[in-house]
Amino acid sequence: MTLKLRVLAAVLSLAVLALAAVSQQMASTAPTTPSASSTPPTSGPRAEFLNELKGEEGKFIALAEAVPSDKYPWRPADGVRSISEVFLHVAAANYNLPKLIGTPPPAGFKPQGFDKSATDKAKVIEILKDSFNHLRVAVMNMPDSDLEKQLDWFGGKNTERGILLFIMRHMGEHLGQSIAYARIEGIVPPWTEEQQREQKKPQEKPKQ
C-alpha cells in the first residue's frame, strides 16, 4: 500500500471513530421514555383516557405538521406564548404531570423555560411525539387500583383519576388555542380540511 493510501485509510478510520463517539453521546443525552410494563387496558377509565389521548395526539401532531416552519415563532401579542411555545408547553405537561401517577419525568427534564427550549419545527414535533408517548406509557403502567388514591392538589385533595381528567382538560384547552392560532394565520386544521373535501364529493345516487 502506498503512503498516500495509508494516510487516507487512517483519516477514514479516525472519521468513523469520531462519528461513533458523537452517536453514542447523542444517545446518552436523549430523553428516555419508560417502557410499558403492561398491555393497554380495554375497558375502564384508563382505557377511556387512552382513547381520548389518541385523538388529541393525532390532532396536535397534524396541526404541528401543517403549520409552516416560519410561523413557529409567531405570537398574537407580546407576552403571549408563540405557536412553538404552546406545543412545547403541552409537551412539558405530558412529561411533568405523570409524576403524580407514579412515572417521573425523563432524566434532566426541567419544566422551567421548557417551552422556549426549541423553535425548529422538526425538533418541536419530535419532542411533542416523545412527550405523548411518555404520557401514554405512564397511564399504561398505572394500576387501576390507584385511580381512587388521594393526593395533595393545590391546597386540597384530588384522586389520580382526577389528575387524568385535569391532564385531558389542560390538553383540550391548548389544542383550542393552537387551532385559533392556526386560523389567524390562514391555516385550516387538517382534519377539518379532510371533512370539507369529503363534503364536496358528489353523492352517489342510490341504485334502483
MIMAR-185347 format. One record per residue: residue in one letter; x, y, z of N, C-alpha, C in turn; residue number from 0. Coordinates in Angstrom, 3 decimals. Example, Ala and Ser with C-alpha at 12.3 -4.5 7.8 and 13.67 -1.06 7.14 Angstrom:
BEGIN
a:13.190:-5.690:7.800:12.300:-4.500:7.800:13.200:-3.300:7.800:0
s:12.850:-2.250:7.080:13.670:-1.060:7.140:12.900:0.030:7.870:1
This chain:
BEGIN
m:0.848:-1.193:0.000:0.000:0.000:0.000:0.888:1.249:0.000:0
t:0.555:2.189:-0.829:1.351:3.408:-0.924:1.115:4.275:0.303:1
l:2.033:5.228:0.505:1.920:6.143:1.646:0.625:6.935:1.574:2
k:0.253:7.359:0.355:-0.970:8.149:0.175:-2.203:7.350:0.600:3
l:-2.253:6.059:0.229:-3.395:5.227:0.589:-3.432:4.949:2.081:4
r:-2.220:4.778:2.686:-2.180:4.538:4.138:-2.697:5.746:4.906:5
v:-2.341:6.956:4.446:-2.819:8.184:5.093:-4.335:8.305:4.963:6
l:-4.840:8.000:3.758:-6.281:8.079:3.514:-7.031:7.094:4.404:7
a:-6.488:5.876:4.534:-7.126:4.864:5.376:-7.150:5.309:6.829:8
a:-6.063:5.926:7.287:-6.000:6.402:8.669:-7.018:7.508:8.922:9
v:-7.156:8.425:7.956:-8.119:9.521:8.084:-9.541:8.987:8.154:10
l:-9.853:8.002:7.292:-11.190:7.402:7.284:-11.478:6.690:8.596:11
s:-10.482:6.006:9.145:-10.656:5.308:10.423:-10.967:6.290:11.543:12
l:-10.254:7.413:11.555:-10.497:8.430:12.581:-11.883:9.023:12.432:13
a:-12.328:9.220:11.201:-13.660:9.780:10.964:-14.742:8.842:11.475:14
v:-14.573:7.540:11.234:-15.546:6.553:11.706:-15.612:6.545:13.225:15
l:-14.452:6.592:13.870:-14.406:6.617:15.338:-15.071:7.871:15.890:16
a:-14.844:9.010:15.221:-15.447:10.267:15.682:-16.964:10.224:15.566:17
l:-17.476:9.688:14.451:-18.923:9.577:14.266:-19.541:8.646:15.291:18
a:-18.850:7.563:15.604:-19.363:6.621:16.609:-19.451:7.285:17.976:19
a:-18.436:8.102:18.293:-18.431:8.791:19.587:-19.570:9.796:19.681:20
v:-19.802:10.534:18.589:-20.895:11.510:18.572:-22.242:10.821:18.721:21
s:-22.409:9.698:18.004:-23.674:8.965:18.078:-23.926:8.457:19.484:22
q:-22.871:7.953:20.132:-23.010:7.455:21.496:-23.374:8.576:22.451:23
q:-22.771:9.747:22.264:-23.062:10.885:23.124:-24.503:11.347:22.940:24
m:-24.975:11.400:21.686:-26.345:11.805:21.419:-27.329:10.830:22.031:25
a:-27.015:9.549:21.950:-27.911:8.545:22.512:-27.992:8.666:24.019:26
s:-26.865:9.005:24.664:-26.847:9.089:26.122:-27.564:10.322:26.643:27
t:-27.705:11.370:25.812:-28.338:12.596:26.281:-29.788:12.711:25.842:28
a:-30.262:11.798:24.987:-31.646:11.863:24.518:-32.595:11.492:25.637:29
p:-33.809:12.108:25.690:-34.782:11.742:26.700:-35.157:10.277:26.571:30
t:-35.321:9.611:27.707:-35.704:8.214:27.686:-37.101:8.067:28.245:31
t:-37.952:7.348:27.528:-39.307:7.094:27.969:-39.362:5.704:28.579:32
p:-39.954:5.562:29.753:-40.031:4.232:30.354:-40.845:3.295:29.472:33
s:-40.539:2.008:29.546:-41.278:1.045:28.747:-42.546:0.637:29.478:34
a:-43.553:0.255:28.708:-44.819:-0.148:29.300:-44.655:-1.517:29.960:35
s:-45.114:-1.628:31.201:-44.983:-2.889:31.917:-46.234:-3.741:31.791:36
s:-47.248:-3.229:31.107:-48.481:-3.993:30.928:-49.109:-3.639:29.585:37
t:-50.026:-4.467:29.153:-50.731:-4.197:27.904:-51.783:-3.119:28.139:38
p:-52.185:-2.394:27.096:-53.177:-1.337:27.276:-54.493:-1.895:27.810:39
p:-55.146:-1.185:28.723:-56.445:-1.649:29.227:-57.497:-1.575:28.123:40
t:-58.467:-2.463:28.180:-59.519:-2.497:27.159:-60.832:-1.904:27.652:41
s:-60.923:-1.637:28.936:-62.132:-1.030:29.493:-61.770:-0.256:30.754:42
g:-62.695:0.589:31.194:-62.456:1.366:32.401:-61.887:2.744:32.112:43
p:-61.676:3.543:33.161:-61.220:4.930:32.991:-59.902:5.077:32.245:44
r:-58.948:4.176:32.494:-57.662:4.316:31.798:-57.811:4.064:30.302:45
a:-58.617:3.080:29.934:-58.851:2.809:28.511:-59.541:3.990:27.850:46
e:-60.494:4.591:28.556:-61.193:5.761:28.010:-60.240:6.936:27.845:47
f:-59.367:7.119:28.832:-58.376:8.203:28.740:-57.452:7.981:27.547:48
l:-56.951:6.760:27.392:-56.013:6.469:26.306:-56.671:6.641:24.941:49
n:-57.959:6.332:24.851:-58.671:6.535:23.596:-58.772:8.023:23.261:50
e:-59.098:8.845:24.270:-59.152:10.292:24.067:-57.767:10.853:23.752:51
l:-56.762:10.312:24.429:-55.385:10.771:24.208:-54.960:10.538:22.765:52
k:-55.351:9.410:22.201:-55.004:9.115:20.812:-55.559:10.181:19.869:53
g:-56.796:10.596:20.126:-57.395:11.623:19.290:-56.722:12.975:19.452:54
e:-56.436:13.358:20.705:-55.775:14.639:20.951:-54.373:14.659:20.345:55
e:-53.653:13.574:20.538:-52.293:13.493:19.984:-52.323:13.624:18.464:56
g:-53.246:12.919:17.822:-53.331:12.979:16.362:-53.572:14.388:15.864:57
k:-54.434:15.130:16.563:-54.729:16.498:16.134:-53.546:17.434:16.397:58
f:-52.891:17.286:17.538:-51.729:18.132:17.819:-50.632:17.912:16.789:59
i:-50.330:16.651:16.488:-49.254:16.359:15.542:-49.629:16.827:14.141:60
a:-50.874:16.586:13.741:-51.315:17.023:12.407:-51.226:18.535:12.271:61
l:-51.629:19.245:13.328:-51.582:20.702:13.283:-50.138:21.200:13.284:62
a:-49.293:20.573:14.107:-47.880:20.963:14.153:-47.215:20.759:12.801:63
e:-47.601:19.710:12.086:-47.022:19.445:10.771:-47.582:20.391:9.712:64
a:-48.818:20.852:9.906:-49.447:21.740:8.921:-48.940:23.176:9.012:65
v:-48.487:23.593:10.188:-48.004:24.961:10.365:-46.622:25.102:9.716:66
p:-46.432:26.062:8.813:-45.107:26.262:8.196:-44.056:26.609:9.254:67
s:-42.833:26.201:9.009:-41.767:26.400:9.994:-41.544:27.873:10.322:68
d:-41.765:28.767:9.327:-41.522:30.182:9.589:-42.611:30.810:10.463:69
k:-43.695:30.067:10.710:-44.764:30.572:11.568:-44.597:30.119:13.029:70
y:-43.659:29.243:13.299:-43.499:28.725:14.658:-43.188:29.816:15.688:71
p:-42.422:30.851:15.344:-42.157:31.910:16.344:-43.311:32.906:16.485:72
w:-44.359:32.793:15.655:-45.434:33.784:15.671:-46.221:33.729:16.974:73
r:-46.567:34.916:17.482:-47.414:35.040:18.669:-48.403:36.171:18.419:74
p:-49.629:36.075:18.950:-50.628:37.113:18.668:-50.351:38.439:19.350:75
a:-49.549:38.436:20.411:-49.225:39.682:21.122:-48.017:39.442:22.004:76
d:-47.373:40.531:22.417:-46.243:40.413:23.335:-46.709:39.786:24.650:77
g:-45.858:38.945:25.205:-46.181:38.326:26.486:-47.092:37.119:26.386:78
v:-47.449:36.729:25.151:-48.310:35.569:24.926:-47.468:34.475:24.269:79
r:-47.747:33.219:24.591:-46.963:32.130:24.009:-47.053:32.125:22.491:80
s:-45.935:31.793:21.861:-45.898:31.637:20.408:-46.450:30.259:20.043:81
i:-46.555:30.002:18.748:-47.040:28.702:18.292:-46.161:27.577:18.827:82
s:-44.850:27.707:18.673:-43.952:26.645:19.156:-44.006:26.525:20.671:83
e:-44.185:27.638:21.369:-44.220:27.609:22.830:-45.476:26.913:23.350:84
v:-46.584:27.046:22.632:-47.796:26.321:23.036:-47.574:24.817:22.890:85
f:-47.013:24.402:21.756:-46.747:22.974:21.554:-45.808:22.440:22.645:86
l:-44.766:23.192:22.965:-43.811:22.727:23.966:-44.371:22.824:25.382:87
h:-45.304:23.743:25.616:-45.983:23.805:26.913:-46.790:22.525:27.140:88
v:-47.457:22.062:26.094:-48.205:20.802:26.173:-47.240:19.643:26.402:89
a:-46.120:19.644:25.681:-45.121:18.590:25.858:-44.584:18.578:27.284:90
a:-44.345:19.767:27.854:-43.842:19.854:29.225:-44.830:19.232:30.201:91
a:-46.121:19.497:30.001:-47.150:18.904:30.866:-47.175:17.385:30.699:92
n:-47.025:16.916:29.461:-47.009:15.471:29.219:-45.842:14.786:29.922:93
y:-44.723:15.477:30.015:-43.559:14.934:30.717:-43.701:15.053:32.235:94
n:-44.245:16.178:32.699:-44.186:16.520:34.121:-45.348:15.962:34.947:95
l:-46.573:16.050:34.438:-47.739:15.662:35.225:-47.802:14.164:35.559:96
p:-47.296:13.271:34.703:-47.356:11.855:35.050:-46.626:11.483:36.340:97
k:-45.780:12.381:36.872:-45.140:12.067:38.150:-46.187:11.920:39.252:98
l:-47.348:12.551:39.059:-48.425:12.462:40.046:-49.095:11.094:40.035:99
i:-48.908:10.332:38.949:-49.490:8.997:38.888:-48.400:7.921:38.868:100
g:-47.199:8.292:39.289:-46.161:7.300:39.519:-45.028:7.215:38.527:101
t:-45.036:8.035:37.463:-43.955:7.988:36.470:-43.213:9.320:36.458:102
p:-41.947:9.345:36.856:-41.196:10.611:36.878:-40.877:11.103:35.478:103
p:-40.550:12.391:35.334:-40.144:12.926:34.019:-38.839:12.292:33.568:104
p:-38.491:12.438:32.291:-37.197:11.936:31.815:-36.046:12.597:32.583:105
a:-34.945:11.901:32.684:-33.779:12.435:33.377:-33.340:13.744:32.736:106
g:-33.080:14.743:33.576:-32.620:16.031:33.083:-33.716:16.979:32.675:107
f:-34.969:16.538:32.711:-36.078:17.409:32.313:-36.276:18.522:33.339:108
k:-36.404:19.766:32.849:-36.671:20.920:33.707:-37.857:21.675:33.124:109
p:-38.982:21.741:33.857:-40.173:22.408:33.308:-39.993:23.902:33.087:110
q:-39.183:24.555:33.941:-38.987:25.989:33.785:-38.268:26.296:32.472:111
g:-38.919:27.098:31.645:-38.313:27.502:30.381:-38.344:26.450:29.296:112
f:-38.998:25.314:29.558:-39.011:24.249:28.561:-39.721:24.690:27.281:113
d:-40.742:25.536:27.429:-41.487:25.961:26.243:-40.664:26.844:25.310:114
k:-39.520:27.303:25.786:-38.634:28.129:24.956:-37.370:27.370:24.550:115
s:-37.355:26.062:24.776:-36.132:25.287:24.550:-35.888:24.940:23.086:116
a:-36.889:25.116:22.211:-36.704:24.816:20.785:-37.704:25.620:19.965:117
t:-37.288:25.995:18.763:-38.198:26.670:17.823:-38.189:25.977:16.462:118
d:-37.217:25.096:16.244:-37.140:24.365:14.979:-38.334:23.424:14.857:119
k:-39.034:23.483:13.740:-40.263:22.709:13.553:-40.044:21.216:13.764:120
a:-39.040:20.651:13.118:-38.800:19.214:13.227:-38.510:18.809:14.664:121
k:-37.734:19.633:15.374:-37.394:19.325:16.760:-38.616:19.417:17.658:122
v:-39.440:20.437:17.447:-40.648:20.604:18.263:-41.580:19.413:18.073:123
i:-41.757:18.982:16.835:-42.633:17.834:16.563:-42.063:16.569:17.196:124
e:-40.752:16.395:17.131:-40.112:15.232:17.746:-40.367:15.215:19.256:125
i:-40.197:16.373:19.895:-40.425:16.471:21.342:-41.889:16.193:21.675:126
l:-42.780:16.756:20.877:-44.216:16.575:21.110:-44.589:15.097:21.034:127
k:-44.099:14.402:20.003:-44.386:12.973:19.857:-43.832:12.178:21.037:128
d:-42.609:12.481:21.435:-41.987:11.754:22.540:-42.758:11.984:23.840:129
s:-43.238:13.206:24.042:-43.958:13.519:25.278:-45.291:12.782:25.345:130
f:-45.980:12.660:24.215:-47.238:11.908:24.205:-46.973:10.433:24.502:131
n:-45.882:9.911:23.979:-45.529:8.524:24.265:-45.221:8.341:25.749:132
h:-44.543:9.318:26.338:-44.230:9.265:27.771:-45.512:9.203:28.595:133
l:-46.460:10.068:28.263:-47.732:10.102:28.987:-48.502:8.801:28.786:134
r:-48.542:8.302:27.565:-49.281:7.068:27.280:-48.722:5.894:28.095:135
v:-47.405:5.764:28.116:-46.778:4.669:28.866:-47.053:4.824:30.365:136
a:-47.029:6.073:30.857:-47.300:6.308:32.277:-48.693:5.821:32.658:137
v:-49.675:6.088:31.808:-51.049:5.659:32.100:-51.178:4.143:31.966:138
m:-50.479:3.556:31.011:-50.488:2.097:30.879:-49.889:1.418:32.106:139
n:-48.877:2.048:32.702:-48.215:1.472:33.868:-48.951:1.764:35.175:140
m:-49.969:2.597:35.126:-50.724:2.982:36.318:-51.758:1.902:36.648:141
p:-51.704:1.311:37.836:-52.698:0.283:38.177:-54.093:0.888:38.343:142
d:-55.114:0.133:37.965:-56.483:0.597:38.185:-56.756:0.842:39.666:143
s:-56.066:0.094:40.512:-56.276:0.247:41.959:-55.828:1.607:42.473:144
d:-55.022:2.348:41.677:-54.543:3.674:42.092:-55.490:4.797:41.689:145
l:-56.531:4.486:40.926:-57.395:5.543:40.397:-58.046:6.378:41.496:146
e:-58.380:5.759:42.602:-59.033:6.492:43.691:-58.048:6.944:44.764:147
k:-56.757:6.751:44.531:-55.745:7.165:45.504:-55.767:8.683:45.662:148
q:-55.768:9.160:46.900:-55.829:10.592:47.189:-54.426:11.194:47.225:149
l:-54.320:12.422:46.730:-53.051:13.141:46.843:-53.326:14.638:46.989:150
d:-52.325:15.354:47.471:-52.467:16.802:47.660:-52.548:17.488:46.299:151
w:-53.437:18.516:46.211:-53.665:19.159:44.923:-54.103:20.598:45.139:152
f:-53.194:21.550:44.943:-53.495:22.979:45.049:-54.236:23.330:46.339:153
g:-53.689:22.875:47.445:-54.267:23.196:48.744:-55.432:22.321:49.138:154
g:-55.788:21.370:48.296:-56.882:20.461:48.607:-56.478:19.027:48.315:155
k:-57.447:18.207:47.961:-57.194:16.814:47.636:-57.762:16.495:46.255:156
n:-57.156:15.528:45.614:-57.653:15.043:44.340:-57.282:13.574:44.224:157
t:-57.974:12.862:43.352:-57.621:11.471:43.103:-56.763:11.385:41.849:158
e:-56.118:10.243:41.667:-55.339:10.071:40.440:-56.261:10.048:39.222:159
r:-57.496:9.595:39.394:-58.468:9.690:38.311:-58.704:11.170:37.964:160
g:-58.787:12.010:39.004:-58.967:13.445:38.788:-57.790:14.070:38.063:161
i:-56.596:13.553:38.323:-55.408:14.051:37.621:-55.516:13.759:36.132:162
l:-56.003:12.575:35.785:-56.182:12.244:34.372:-57.188:13.185:33.716:163
l:-58.265:13.511:34.433:-59.249:14.448:33.904:-58.628:15.826:33.696:164
f:-57.799:16.248:34.661:-57.136:17.550:34.527:-56.194:17.561:33.336:165
i:-55.424:16.494:33.151:-54.487:16.423:32.025:-55.238:16.576:30.702:166
m:-56.376:15.878:30.585:-57.141:15.947:29.339:-57.753:17.330:29.155:167
r:-58.232:17.941:30.242:-58.816:19.283:30.145:-57.758:20.301:29.733:168
h:-56.577:20.200:30.339:-55.469:21.099:30.010:-55.068:20.950:28.549:169
m:-55.032:19.703:28.080:-54.654:19.437:26.699:-55.683:20.026:25.728:170
g:-56.976:19.838:26.051:-58.031:20.363:25.189:-58.007:21.877:25.107:171
e:-57.686:22.522:26.233:-57.591:23.988:26.253:-56.538:24.486:25.274:172
h:-55.381:23.829:25.272:-54.291:24.299:24.416:-54.425:23.813:22.974:173
l:-55.193:22.745:22.752:-55.497:22.382:21.370:-56.376:23.466:20.754:174
g:-57.366:23.923:21.523:-58.206:25.019:21.031:-57.398:26.276:20.768:175
q:-56.444:26.575:21.647:-55.572:27.737:21.450:-54.772:27.589:20.158:176
s:-54.231:26.390:19.928:-53.423:26.151:18.729:-54.261:26.249:17.461:177
i:-55.502:25.783:17.535:-56.398:25.894:16.380:-56.670:27.364:16.067:178
a:-56.914:28.160:17.120:-57.163:29.592:16.920:-55.942:30.271:16.299:179
y:-54.751:29.942:16.785:-53.523:30.493:16.208:-53.435:30.159:14.721:180
a:-53.681:28.882:14.397:-53.584:28.445:13.008:-54.589:29.189:12.134:181
r:-55.809:29.347:12.618:-56.846:30.034:11.846:-56.468:31.487:11.573:182
i:-55.881:32.131:12.579:-55.456:33.516:12.395:-54.445:33.615:11.259:183
e:-53.610:32.605:11.151:-52.574:32.585:10.113:-53.067:31.947:8.808:184
g:-54.369:31.713:8.715:-54.929:31.182:7.475:-54.710:29.699:7.262:185
i:-54.425:28.961:8.335:-54.177:27.524:8.237:-55.426:26.773:8.699:186
v:-55.981:25.964:7.823:-57.145:25.152:8.171:-56.655:23.867:8.850:187
p:-57.181:23.518:10.024:-56.781:22.258:10.659:-56.969:21.088:9.694:188
p:-55.994:20.194:9.586:-56.048:19.125:8.588:-57.300:18.257:8.666:189
w:-57.795:17.976:9.888:-58.982:17.134:9.996:-60.233:17.861:9.483:190
t:-60.267:19.186:9.657:-61.377:19.975:9.109:-61.284:20.026:7.590:191
e:-60.072:20.170:7.084:-59.852:20.192:5.641:-60.309:18.878:5.014:192
e:-60.034:17.781:5.694:-60.442:16.468:5.198:-61.970:16.356:5.170:193
q:-62.624:16.842:6.231:-64.085:16.818:6.269:-64.681:17.650:5.137:194
q:-64.070:18.807:4.874:-64.564:19.670:3.810:-64.416:19.016:2.446:195
r:-63.316:18.298:2.237:-63.119:17.586:0.969:-64.176:16.493:0.794:196
e:-64.476:15.796:1.900:-65.481:14.733:1.834:-66.855:15.302:1.510:197
q:-67.156:16.466:2.068:-68.463:17.079:1.844:-68.635:17.553:0.404:198
k:-67.515:17.872:-0.241:-67.578:18.368:-1.617:-67.666:17.246:-2.639:199
k:-67.431:16.018:-2.213:-67.504:14.897:-3.156:-68.957:14.694:-3.585:200
p:-69.162:14.405:-4.855:-70.538:14.168:-5.308:-71.130:12.943:-4.629:201
q:-72.360:13.071:-4.212:-73.026:11.969:-3.529:-73.436:10.906:-4.545:202
e:-73.197:9.644:-4.186:-73.588:8.561:-5.084:-75.117:8.418:-5.087:203
k:-75.639:8.254:-6.281:-77.084:8.055:-6.400:-77.450:6.646:-5.974:204
p:-78.521:6.502:-5.217:-78.920:5.148:-4.798:-79.290:4.283:-6.006:205
k:-78.899:3.044:-5.921:-79.199:2.115:-7.014:-80.698:1.826:-7.067:206
q:-81.220:1.771:-8.300:-82.658:1.489:-8.499:-82.931:-0.015:-8.341:207
